[in-house]
Amino acid sequence: MDNKSSKEEMNWANEADGELHTSEWFGAIIRYFCNLGRKKFNDLYTPKEIKKNVIIGWLFKVVVVLILIYLGYRYTINQ
């Protein structure tokens, strides 16, 4: 019988990985458009730039969700 520790048996991929990757992509795309294409996309999407991309992408997603909540609230109040 194998005596593997529970850490080795765990599947570390979870739903947070997907959220991190989408934030990273949104951040890189937004930074690319803000630079008006002067920098290559591959220069913005590097391991060195991940933290900036994730923060910008996460903020973008939060703002979009807040706008959708506001629009839903406005629509229900006016009806």
Secondary structure, DSSP 8 states (H G I E B T S, - for coil): -----HHHH-----HHHHHHHHHHHHHHHHHHHHTTTSS-HHHHSSGGGHHHHHHHHHHHHHHHHHHHHHHHHHHHHH-
